[in-house]
Amino acid sequence: MTNDKAVGTITAEEKVDHPHKSIPRADVATVLAHSVTFNKTFEISSGNLPIKEAPQYIKYRLINKH
């Protein structure tokens, strides 16, 4: 995590492949606030997915995929 200004976009996967990717703390907080009830472990980093779309993506792509 970095102290950089929020970007507003993320990557969300079960496992982020690149160990050196970073994400601003503000973006982490926003995603956490919208996904705390999911009962699913996932990783995030800065990416191309708008944070406002992240909860739906995580719920349907990562949680319900099995």
C-alpha positions as CSV (number, residue, x, y, z in Angstrom):
1,M,0.0,0.0,0.0
2,T,1.1,3.5,-0.7
3,N,0.2,6.9,0.6
4,D,-0.4,8.2,-2.9
5,K,-3.6,9.9,-4.0
6,A,-6.5,7.5,-4.7
7,V,-6.6,6.4,-8.3
8,G,-10.1,5.1,-8.3
9,T,-9.4,1.9,-10.3
10,I,-8.3,-1.5,-9.2
11,T,-7.5,-5.1,-10.2
12,A,-9.4,-7.7,-8.1
13,E,-8.6,-11.4,-8.3
14,E,-8.3,-14.4,-6.0
15,K,-4.5,-14.0,-6.3
16,V,-2.7,-11.0,-7.8
17,D,0.1,-12.5,-9.8
18,H,2.6,-9.7,-9.5
19,P,3.9,-9.3,-6.0
20,H,5.2,-5.8,-6.5
21,K,1.9,-4.2,-7.5
22,S,0.8,-1.4,-5.3
23,I,-2.4,0.4,-4.4
24,P,-3.2,3.6,-2.6
25,R,-4.6,3.2,1.0
26,A,-7.6,5.3,0.1
27,D,-8.5,2.8,-2.7
28,V,-8.1,-0.1,-0.3
29,A,-10.5,1.6,2.2
30,T,-13.1,2.2,-0.4
31,V,-13.1,-1.4,-1.7
32,L,-13.1,-2.7,1.9
33,A,-16.1,-0.5,2.8
34,H,-18.1,-2.0,-0.1
35,S,-17.1,-5.6,0.3
36,V,-16.7,-6.4,4.0
37,T,-19.8,-8.7,4.0
38,F,-18.6,-10.9,1.1
39,N,-16.9,-13.6,3.3
40,K,-14.4,-14.2,0.5
41,T,-10.7,-13.6,0.4
42,F,-9.4,-11.7,-2.7
43,E,-6.5,-9.5,-3.5
44,I,-6.5,-6.1,-5.1
45,S,-4.0,-3.7,-6.6
46,S,-4.2,-0.7,-8.8
47,G,-5.6,-1.6,-12.2
48,N,-8.3,-0.7,-14.8
49,L,-11.6,-1.7,-13.0
50,P,-13.4,1.4,-11.7
51,I,-13.9,1.0,-7.9
52,K,-17.6,1.7,-8.2
53,E,-17.9,-1.5,-10.3
54,A,-15.6,-3.5,-8.0
55,P,-18.2,-4.9,-5.6
56,Q,-20.3,-6.3,-8.4
57,Y,-17.3,-7.7,-10.1
58,I,-16.0,-9.3,-6.9
59,K,-19.4,-10.7,-6.0
60,Y,-20.3,-12.2,-9.4
61,R,-16.9,-13.0,-10.9
62,L,-14.9,-14.2,-7.8
63,I,-17.5,-15.4,-5.3
64,N,-20.1,-17.0,-7.5
65,K,-17.8,-18.5,-10.1
66,H,-17.7,-21.9,-8.5
